[in-house]
């Protein structure tokens, strides 16, 4: 078969500046917001005319940050503890023969004052992710309430999130502190640690917007230790 070439129609701007900490699916961090800025020649209001009537959109995008790692027939989903293997096509792994992702996200608004920017919620994408296509979500065709979810049937367990006094004080001086606090809680509740790590003393750092959030996890509780501004 001949190879096909596709051109990105837009770029994602998201709070996630690195892969660590990004939720594994969009609905898992409801407070995460992102934008999709359309690129020329697609950044004209005509391309999104009528889209505002839909509450959700499908985004097809490139896993551009992991392209170089190729793919293998079997993968180890984090949801199975990182040990059991399933076929790549039975997974949402980023390491696929064609490194394409698919996310269903709430459409909050469309700004056409300068180019075209979509306001989106529930981000599971790295900042700078190239988007290949947008399609409206059609509930009567695509909502399947009694569908089987295989090894990902139901949401994953979540952690309780607590704040140290230091982190609370530092939060107050961060821009958009309330939104940042919700985002931090959503991200940490998902337990971003690799599946095989369980060291209660280990301090992790995750970058969200322009903040570096340091935390540790013990006995089902994630504690926010510190929030520093990244230069
Ligand atoms: N909802 C999409 C899907 O099902 O195709 C993505 C699922 S994938 C498991 C989500 C993970 O992809 C995130 O947790 C993050 O680690 C990774 N990711 C997000 N954006 C990426 C990018 N541009 N390049 C590589 N990996 C990315």
py3Dmol code that shows the C-alpha trace and the ligand (Angstrom):
import py3Dmol

protein = """\
ATOM      1  CA  UNK A   1       0.000   0.000   0.000  1.00  0.00           C
ATOM      2  CA  UNK A   2       1.146   3.536  -0.673  1.00  0.00           C
ATOM      3  CA  UNK A   3       1.845   5.756   2.344  1.00  0.00           C
ATOM      4  CA  UNK A   4      -0.389   8.775   2.901  1.00  0.00           C
ATOM      5  CA  UNK A   5       0.648  12.228   4.057  1.00  0.00           C
ATOM      6  CA  UNK A   6      -1.511  14.455   6.257  1.00  0.00           C
ATOM      7  CA  UNK A   7      -1.186  18.119   7.168  1.00  0.00           C
ATOM      8  CA  UNK A   8      -1.944  19.339  10.704  1.00  0.00           C
ATOM      9  CA  UNK A   9      -4.946  21.660  10.764  1.00  0.00           C
ATOM     10  CA  UNK A  10      -4.151  23.068  14.207  1.00  0.00           C
ATOM     11  CA  UNK A  11      -2.041  23.009  17.347  1.00  0.00           C
ATOM     12  CA  UNK A  12      -3.050  22.264  20.930  1.00  0.00           C
ATOM     13  CA  UNK A  13      -2.179  24.680  23.726  1.00  0.00           C
ATOM     14  CA  UNK A  14      -2.534  22.825  27.020  1.00  0.00           C
ATOM     15  CA  UNK A  15      -1.296  23.115  30.629  1.00  0.00           C
ATOM     16  CA  UNK A  16       0.772  19.944  30.138  1.00  0.00           C
ATOM     17  CA  UNK A  17       4.356  20.843  29.214  1.00  0.00           C
ATOM     18  CA  UNK A  18       5.657  17.291  29.614  1.00  0.00           C
ATOM     19  CA  UNK A  19       4.103  13.834  29.343  1.00  0.00           C
ATOM     20  CA  UNK A  20       4.385  13.012  33.042  1.00  0.00           C
ATOM     21  CA  UNK A  21       1.101  13.839  34.755  1.00  0.00           C
ATOM     22  CA  UNK A  22      -1.103  14.007  31.670  1.00  0.00           C
ATOM     23  CA  UNK A  23      -4.370  12.155  32.325  1.00  0.00           C
ATOM     24  CA  UNK A  24      -4.748   8.934  30.349  1.00  0.00           C
ATOM     25  CA  UNK A  25      -8.097   9.984  28.912  1.00  0.00           C
ATOM     26  CA  UNK A  26      -9.801  13.387  28.582  1.00  0.00           C
ATOM     27  CA  UNK A  27     -12.676  12.853  31.014  1.00  0.00           C
ATOM     28  CA  UNK A  28     -10.284  12.019  33.868  1.00  0.00           C
ATOM     29  CA  UNK A  29      -9.230  15.628  34.549  1.00  0.00           C
ATOM     30  CA  UNK A  30     -12.376  17.630  34.045  1.00  0.00           C
ATOM     31  CA  UNK A  31     -10.820  20.914  35.158  1.00  0.00           C
ATOM     32  CA  UNK A  32      -8.028  20.744  32.564  1.00  0.00           C
ATOM     33  CA  UNK A  33      -8.653  23.274  29.815  1.00  0.00           C
ATOM     34  CA  UNK A  34      -6.925  23.526  26.475  1.00  0.00           C
ATOM     35  CA  UNK A  35      -7.282  25.422  23.231  1.00  0.00           C
ATOM     36  CA  UNK A  36      -6.950  24.321  19.633  1.00  0.00           C
ATOM     37  CA  UNK A  37      -5.584  27.051  17.385  1.00  0.00           C
ATOM     38  CA  UNK A  38      -6.280  26.380  13.716  1.00  0.00           C
ATOM     39  CA  UNK A  39      -3.424  26.918  11.284  1.00  0.00           C
ATOM     40  CA  UNK A  40      -3.570  28.660   7.885  1.00  0.00           C
ATOM     41  CA  UNK A  41      -5.356  28.027   5.534  1.00  0.00           C
ATOM     42  CA  UNK A  42      -7.825  26.307   7.880  1.00  0.00           C
ATOM     43  CA  UNK A  43      -8.083  29.216  10.338  1.00  0.00           C
ATOM     44  CA  UNK A  44     -11.073  30.829   8.665  1.00  0.00           C
ATOM     45  CA  UNK A  45     -14.506  31.031  10.343  1.00  0.00           C
ATOM     46  CA  UNK A  46     -16.089  29.062   7.471  1.00  0.00           C
ATOM     47  CA  UNK A  47     -14.297  25.836   8.502  1.00  0.00           C
ATOM     48  CA  UNK A  48     -16.130  25.797  11.860  1.00  0.00           C
ATOM     49  CA  UNK A  49     -19.470  27.214  10.786  1.00  0.00           C
ATOM     50  CA  UNK A  50     -22.194  25.205  12.567  1.00  0.00           C
ATOM     51  CA  UNK A  51     -19.774  23.510  14.969  1.00  0.00           C
ATOM     52  CA  UNK A  52     -20.908  25.721  17.855  1.00  0.00           C
ATOM     53  CA  UNK A  53     -24.178  23.734  17.962  1.00  0.00           C
ATOM     54  CA  UNK A  54     -22.309  20.602  19.133  1.00  0.00           C
ATOM     55  CA  UNK A  55     -21.333  20.095  22.768  1.00  0.00           C
ATOM     56  CA  UNK A  56     -18.447  17.664  22.081  1.00  0.00           C
ATOM     57  CA  UNK A  57     -15.887  17.100  19.349  1.00  0.00           C
ATOM     58  CA  UNK A  58     -13.574  14.275  18.343  1.00  0.00           C
ATOM     59  CA  UNK A  59      -9.968  15.296  17.868  1.00  0.00           C
ATOM     60  CA  UNK A  60      -7.656  13.197  15.738  1.00  0.00           C
ATOM     61  CA  UNK A  61      -4.066  14.038  16.507  1.00  0.00           C
ATOM     62  CA  UNK A  62      -0.457  12.885  16.244  1.00  0.00           C
ATOM     63  CA  UNK A  63       1.438  11.474  19.235  1.00  0.00           C
ATOM     64  CA  UNK A  64       4.280  13.676  18.076  1.00  0.00           C
ATOM     65  CA  UNK A  65       6.374  13.369  21.224  1.00  0.00           C
ATOM     66  CA  UNK A  66       6.742   9.575  20.992  1.00  0.00           C
ATOM     67  CA  UNK A  67       7.030   9.162  17.222  1.00  0.00           C
ATOM     68  CA  UNK A  68      10.636   8.063  17.361  1.00  0.00           C
ATOM     69  CA  UNK A  69       9.919   5.101  19.647  1.00  0.00           C
ATOM     70  CA  UNK A  70       8.048   3.107  17.009  1.00  0.00           C
ATOM     71  CA  UNK A  71       5.600   0.359  17.947  1.00  0.00           C
ATOM     72  CA  UNK A  72       5.336  -3.277  18.958  1.00  0.00           C
ATOM     73  CA  UNK A  73       2.468  -5.797  18.611  1.00  0.00           C
ATOM     74  CA  UNK A  74       2.044  -6.129  22.380  1.00  0.00           C
ATOM     75  CA  UNK A  75       1.861  -3.307  24.941  1.00  0.00           C
ATOM     76  CA  UNK A  76       1.571  -3.126  28.736  1.00  0.00           C
ATOM     77  CA  UNK A  77      -1.359  -0.859  29.649  1.00  0.00           C
ATOM     78  CA  UNK A  78      -0.839   1.056  32.922  1.00  0.00           C
ATOM     79  CA  UNK A  79      -4.405   0.078  33.818  1.00  0.00           C
ATOM     80  CA  UNK A  80      -3.259  -3.565  34.084  1.00  0.00           C
ATOM     81  CA  UNK A  81      -0.458  -2.619  36.476  1.00  0.00           C
ATOM     82  CA  UNK A  82       2.212  -2.385  33.785  1.00  0.00           C
ATOM     83  CA  UNK A  83       2.815  -6.171  33.699  1.00  0.00           C
ATOM     84  CA  UNK A  84       0.089  -7.842  31.627  1.00  0.00           C
ATOM     85  CA  UNK A  85       0.278  -7.439  27.850  1.00  0.00           C
ATOM     86  CA  UNK A  86      -2.477  -6.842  25.326  1.00  0.00           C
ATOM     87  CA  UNK A  87      -2.370  -6.287  21.578  1.00  0.00           C
ATOM     88  CA  UNK A  88      -1.581  -2.758  20.473  1.00  0.00           C
ATOM     89  CA  UNK A  89      -4.984  -2.583  18.761  1.00  0.00           C
ATOM     90  CA  UNK A  90      -6.685  -3.567  22.036  1.00  0.00           C
ATOM     91  CA  UNK A  91      -5.097  -0.546  23.705  1.00  0.00           C
ATOM     92  CA  UNK A  92      -4.886   3.251  23.621  1.00  0.00           C
ATOM     93  CA  UNK A  93      -1.091   3.097  23.696  1.00  0.00           C
ATOM     94  CA  UNK A  94       0.784   5.994  22.137  1.00  0.00           C
ATOM     95  CA  UNK A  95       3.195   3.511  20.473  1.00  0.00           C
ATOM     96  CA  UNK A  96       1.174   2.503  17.435  1.00  0.00           C
ATOM     97  CA  UNK A  97       1.999   1.635  13.801  1.00  0.00           C
ATOM     98  CA  UNK A  98       0.455   4.990  12.864  1.00  0.00           C
ATOM     99  CA  UNK A  99       0.907   7.238  15.920  1.00  0.00           C
ATOM    100  CA  UNK A 100      -2.611   8.671  15.876  1.00  0.00           C
ATOM    101  CA  UNK A 101      -4.687   9.564  18.915  1.00  0.00           C
ATOM    102  CA  UNK A 102      -8.401  10.111  19.266  1.00  0.00           C
ATOM    103  CA  UNK A 103      -9.958  12.177  22.066  1.00  0.00           C
ATOM    104  CA  UNK A 104     -13.576  13.086  22.698  1.00  0.00           C
ATOM    105  CA  UNK A 105     -13.689  16.461  24.447  1.00  0.00           C
ATOM    106  CA  UNK A 106     -16.295  19.044  25.485  1.00  0.00           C
ATOM    107  CA  UNK A 107     -16.391  22.091  23.200  1.00  0.00           C
ATOM    108  CA  UNK A 108     -16.710  25.151  25.434  1.00  0.00           C
ATOM    109  CA  UNK A 109     -16.610  27.832  22.769  1.00  0.00           C
ATOM    110  CA  UNK A 110     -15.192  29.035  19.458  1.00  0.00           C
ATOM    111  CA  UNK A 111     -13.328  32.309  19.088  1.00  0.00           C
ATOM    112  CA  UNK A 112     -13.093  33.720  15.552  1.00  0.00           C
ATOM    113  CA  UNK A 113     -11.881  37.219  16.369  1.00  0.00           C
ATOM    114  CA  UNK A 114      -8.305  36.492  15.217  1.00  0.00           C
ATOM    115  CA  UNK A 115      -8.063  33.247  13.279  1.00  0.00           C
ATOM    116  CA  UNK A 116     -10.009  30.375  14.812  1.00  0.00           C
ATOM    117  CA  UNK A 117      -9.502  29.042  18.336  1.00  0.00           C
ATOM    118  CA  UNK A 118     -11.566  26.285  19.946  1.00  0.00           C
ATOM    119  CA  UNK A 119     -11.911  26.354  23.737  1.00  0.00           C
ATOM    120  CA  UNK A 120     -11.920  22.774  25.011  1.00  0.00           C
ATOM    121  CA  UNK A 121     -12.158  20.944  28.333  1.00  0.00           C
ATOM    122  CA  UNK A 122     -10.867  17.629  29.615  1.00  0.00           C
ATOM    123  CA  UNK A 123      -7.389  17.809  28.145  1.00  0.00           C
ATOM    124  CA  UNK A 124      -5.248  14.678  27.795  1.00  0.00           C
ATOM    125  CA  UNK A 125      -2.836  16.218  25.290  1.00  0.00           C
ATOM    126  CA  UNK A 126       0.660  17.603  25.476  1.00  0.00           C
ATOM    127  CA  UNK A 127       1.166  21.282  24.728  1.00  0.00           C
ATOM    128  CA  UNK A 128       2.023  21.601  21.017  1.00  0.00           C
ATOM    129  CA  UNK A 129       0.217  18.437  19.885  1.00  0.00           C
ATOM    130  CA  UNK A 130      -0.553  18.628  16.134  1.00  0.00           C
ATOM    131  CA  UNK A 131      -4.230  18.000  15.339  1.00  0.00           C
ATOM    132  CA  UNK A 132      -5.166  16.402  12.008  1.00  0.00           C
ATOM    133  CA  UNK A 133      -8.934  16.649  12.124  1.00  0.00           C
ATOM    134  CA  UNK A 134     -11.974  17.755  14.138  1.00  0.00           C
ATOM    135  CA  UNK A 135     -15.344  16.039  13.907  1.00  0.00           C
ATOM    136  CA  UNK A 136     -18.551  16.749  15.789  1.00  0.00           C
ATOM    137  CA  UNK A 137     -19.712  14.060  18.214  1.00  0.00           C
ATOM    138  CA  UNK A 138     -23.117  12.672  17.254  1.00  0.00           C
ATOM    139  CA  UNK A 139     -24.732  11.188  20.386  1.00  0.00           C
ATOM    140  CA  UNK A 140     -27.456   9.086  18.780  1.00  0.00           C
ATOM    141  CA  UNK A 141     -24.884   7.297  16.613  1.00  0.00           C
ATOM    142  CA  UNK A 142     -21.903   7.185  18.943  1.00  0.00           C
ATOM    143  CA  UNK A 143     -23.208   6.917  22.519  1.00  0.00           C
ATOM    144  CA  UNK A 144     -23.375   3.215  23.413  1.00  0.00           C
ATOM    145  CA  UNK A 145     -24.366   2.991  27.106  1.00  0.00           C
ATOM    146  CA  UNK A 146     -24.274  -0.832  27.268  1.00  0.00           C
ATOM    147  CA  UNK A 147     -20.948  -1.247  25.433  1.00  0.00           C
ATOM    148  CA  UNK A 148     -18.248  -3.476  26.967  1.00  0.00           C
ATOM    149  CA  UNK A 149     -15.096  -1.710  28.149  1.00  0.00           C
ATOM    150  CA  UNK A 150     -12.729  -4.699  28.284  1.00  0.00           C
ATOM    151  CA  UNK A 151      -9.923  -4.230  30.789  1.00  0.00           C
ATOM    152  CA  UNK A 152     -10.850  -0.540  31.225  1.00  0.00           C
ATOM    153  CA  UNK A 153     -14.435  -1.082  32.327  1.00  0.00           C
ATOM    154  CA  UNK A 154     -15.147   1.832  34.662  1.00  0.00           C
ATOM    155  CA  UNK A 155     -13.057   4.725  35.952  1.00  0.00           C
ATOM    156  CA  UNK A 156      -9.780   3.998  37.756  1.00  0.00           C
ATOM    157  CA  UNK A 157      -9.571   4.404  41.549  1.00  0.00           C
ATOM    158  CA  UNK A 158      -8.541   7.892  42.638  1.00  0.00           C
ATOM    159  CA  UNK A 159      -6.316   9.240  45.413  1.00  0.00           C
ATOM    160  CA  UNK A 160      -7.254  11.746  48.091  1.00  0.00           C
ATOM    161  CA  UNK A 161      -5.316  15.014  47.635  1.00  0.00           C
ATOM    162  CA  UNK A 162      -4.046  17.055  50.585  1.00  0.00           C
ATOM    163  CA  UNK A 163      -2.077  20.289  50.664  1.00  0.00           C
ATOM    164  CA  UNK A 164       0.867  21.235  52.869  1.00  0.00           C
ATOM    165  CA  UNK A 165       0.669  24.702  54.442  1.00  0.00           C
ATOM    166  CA  UNK A 166       3.635  25.771  52.297  1.00  0.00           C
ATOM    167  CA  UNK A 167       1.933  24.702  49.078  1.00  0.00           C
ATOM    168  CA  UNK A 168      -1.292  26.473  50.052  1.00  0.00           C
ATOM    169  CA  UNK A 169       0.613  29.713  50.636  1.00  0.00           C
ATOM    170  CA  UNK A 170       2.558  29.368  47.387  1.00  0.00           C
ATOM    171  CA  UNK A 171      -0.642  28.647  45.467  1.00  0.00           C
ATOM    172  CA  UNK A 172      -2.054  32.022  46.464  1.00  0.00           C
ATOM    173  CA  UNK A 173       0.673  33.845  44.515  1.00  0.00           C
ATOM    174  CA  UNK A 174       0.208  31.790  41.318  1.00  0.00           C
ATOM    175  CA  UNK A 175      -1.809  33.195  38.396  1.00  0.00           C
ATOM    176  CA  UNK A 176      -5.394  31.821  38.213  1.00  0.00           C
ATOM    177  CA  UNK A 177      -4.888  30.118  41.573  1.00  0.00           C
ATOM    178  CA  UNK A 178      -8.374  28.586  41.818  1.00  0.00           C
ATOM    179  CA  UNK A 179      -8.171  26.955  38.384  1.00  0.00           C
ATOM    180  CA  UNK A 180      -4.628  25.782  39.080  1.00  0.00           C
ATOM    181  CA  UNK A 181      -5.703  24.207  42.388  1.00  0.00           C
ATOM    182  CA  UNK A 182      -8.501  22.249  40.656  1.00  0.00           C
ATOM    183  CA  UNK A 183      -6.128  21.112  37.935  1.00  0.00           C
ATOM    184  CA  UNK A 184      -3.509  19.970  40.470  1.00  0.00           C
ATOM    185  CA  UNK A 185      -6.134  18.018  42.407  1.00  0.00           C
ATOM    186  CA  UNK A 186      -7.506  16.355  39.274  1.00  0.00           C
ATOM    187  CA  UNK A 187      -4.026  15.402  38.039  1.00  0.00           C
ATOM    188  CA  UNK A 188      -2.737  14.054  41.351  1.00  0.00           C
ATOM    189  CA  UNK A 189      -5.995  12.179  42.119  1.00  0.00           C
ATOM    190  CA  UNK A 190      -5.229  10.096  39.012  1.00  0.00           C
ATOM    191  CA  UNK A 191      -1.934   8.895  40.543  1.00  0.00           C
ATOM    192  CA  UNK A 192       0.505   9.913  37.793  1.00  0.00           C
ATOM    193  CA  UNK A 193       3.299   7.636  39.046  1.00  0.00           C
ATOM    194  CA  UNK A 194       4.501   4.848  36.759  1.00  0.00           C
ATOM    195  CA  UNK A 195       2.645   1.607  37.598  1.00  0.00           C
ATOM    196  CA  UNK A 196       5.666  -0.092  39.170  1.00  0.00           C
ATOM    197  CA  UNK A 197       6.634   2.744  41.560  1.00  0.00           C
ATOM    198  CA  UNK A 198       5.384   2.841  45.143  1.00  0.00           C
ATOM    199  CA  UNK A 199       7.929   4.690  47.275  1.00  0.00           C
ATOM    200  CA  UNK A 200       6.203   6.828  49.924  1.00  0.00           C
ATOM    201  CA  UNK A 201       9.363   8.930  50.438  1.00  0.00           C
ATOM    202  CA  UNK A 202       9.921   9.764  46.792  1.00  0.00           C
ATOM    203  CA  UNK A 203       9.156  13.342  45.790  1.00  0.00           C
ATOM    204  CA  UNK A 204       7.866  13.850  42.252  1.00  0.00           C
ATOM    205  CA  UNK A 205       7.540  17.013  40.199  1.00  0.00           C
ATOM    206  CA  UNK A 206       4.962  17.759  37.540  1.00  0.00           C
ATOM    207  CA  UNK A 207       4.820  20.845  35.297  1.00  0.00           C
ATOM    208  CA  UNK A 208       1.408  22.441  34.913  1.00  0.00           C
ATOM    209  CA  UNK A 209       1.179  25.769  33.074  1.00  0.00           C
ATOM    210  CA  UNK A 210       4.145  27.731  34.433  1.00  0.00           C
ATOM    211  CA  UNK A 211       4.270  25.928  37.761  1.00  0.00           C
ATOM    212  CA  UNK A 212       6.367  23.046  38.986  1.00  0.00           C
ATOM    213  CA  UNK A 213       4.285  21.084  41.484  1.00  0.00           C
ATOM    214  CA  UNK A 214       6.154  18.828  43.894  1.00  0.00           C
ATOM    215  CA  UNK A 215       4.250  16.033  45.614  1.00  0.00           C
ATOM    216  CA  UNK A 216       4.532  12.609  47.183  1.00  0.00           C
ATOM    217  CA  UNK A 217       2.116   9.732  47.510  1.00  0.00           C
ATOM    218  CA  UNK A 218       1.632   7.410  50.471  1.00  0.00           C
ATOM    219  CA  UNK A 219      -1.243   5.186  51.608  1.00  0.00           C
ATOM    220  CA  UNK A 220      -3.710   6.424  49.001  1.00  0.00           C
ATOM    221  CA  UNK A 221      -3.030  10.110  49.695  1.00  0.00           C
ATOM    222  CA  UNK A 222      -1.228  12.522  47.387  1.00  0.00           C
ATOM    223  CA  UNK A 223       0.276  15.445  49.280  1.00  0.00           C
ATOM    224  CA  UNK A 224       1.088  18.673  47.457  1.00  0.00           C
ATOM    225  CA  UNK A 225       4.376  19.777  49.004  1.00  0.00           C
ATOM    226  CA  UNK A 226       5.430  22.823  47.031  1.00  0.00           C
ATOM    227  CA  UNK A 227       4.532  24.953  44.027  1.00  0.00           C
ATOM    228  CA  UNK A 228       7.324  26.836  42.296  1.00  0.00           C
ATOM    229  CA  UNK A 229       7.148  29.100  39.270  1.00  0.00           C
ATOM    230  CA  UNK A 230       9.194  27.832  36.333  1.00  0.00           C
ATOM    231  CA  UNK A 231      11.451  30.539  34.911  1.00  0.00           C
TER     232      UNK A 231
END
"""
ligand_1 = """\
27
LIG
N -7.479 9.866 24.190
C -6.365 9.535 23.322
C -6.578 8.199 22.638
O -7.283 7.369 23.199
O -6.026 8.019 21.548
C -5.053 9.553 24.053
C -4.875 8.409 24.990
S -3.185 8.242 25.425
C -3.246 6.827 26.485
C -3.007 9.566 26.537
C -1.574 9.781 26.875
O -0.890 10.169 25.702
C -1.340 10.911 27.849
O -1.468 10.445 29.180
C 0.085 11.339 27.514
O 1.014 10.589 28.273
C 0.251 10.927 26.052
N 0.297 12.061 25.136
C -0.535 13.113 25.066
N -0.187 13.933 24.061
C 0.890 13.358 23.457
C 1.704 13.708 22.343
N 1.480 14.816 21.634
N 2.735 12.887 22.017
C 2.974 11.768 22.723
N 2.245 11.376 23.788
C 1.207 12.166 24.153
"""
view = py3Dmol.view(width=600, height=400)
view.addModel(protein, "pdb")
view.setStyle({"model": 0}, {"cartoon": {"style": "trace"}})
view.addModel(ligand_1, "xyz")
view.setStyle({"model": 1}, {"stick": {}})
view.zoomTo()
view.show()
